[in-house]
């Protein structure tokens, strides 16, 4: 009886850890997607800015 309870508890513990890790991975993946999109967006903005600055410098010289 005692061993049964122990096994049940340990299996439940493992199960909860698996679920926890799974949820963490999903959160991490979502954040990763978000951050990669935003960094891509920032890169695009920076590129367009540098193009504008290049044009302005050409005009100024």
N, C-alpha and C positions, 0 to 999 in steps of 0.2 A: 504494500500500500504506500509506504513512504517513498519508495523508489519511483513508483508510478507518478506520484505528485511531483517529485523532483524532475522527472523526465518531461512531464507536462509543462512545468514552469520553465525549464530550460528551452524547450521547443517554442513556447510562447515568446520567450525573451528573444530567441533567434529570429522569430517571425517578425516581431516588432522592430528589431534592428534592420531587417531586410526592408521592411516598409519605410522606415525612417530614411535609410540610405537611398532608396528608390525616389522618395519625395525630394530629397536633397538634390539628387541628380537631375530631376525634372526642373527644379528651381534653377539650378546652376545652368542647365542647358538653355532655359528661357532667357536668363540674364545674359548668357553668352551670345545668343541670337540678337538680343536687344543691343548689347554693347557693340557687336560687330556691325550691326546696321548703323548705329549712331556714329561709329568711328569712320565707316565708309562715307556717311553723309558729311562728316567734318572734313574728310580728305577732299571730297568733291568741292566743298565750300572753299577750302584752302587753295585748291587748284584754280578755281575761278578767280579768286582774289589775286593770286600771283599773276594770272593772265592780265587782269585789269592793271595791276601795278606795272607790268612789263609795258603795256600800251602807254600808260601815263609817262613812264620813264623815256620811252621812245619819242613821245611828243615833246617832252621837256628838253631833250638834248638837241 
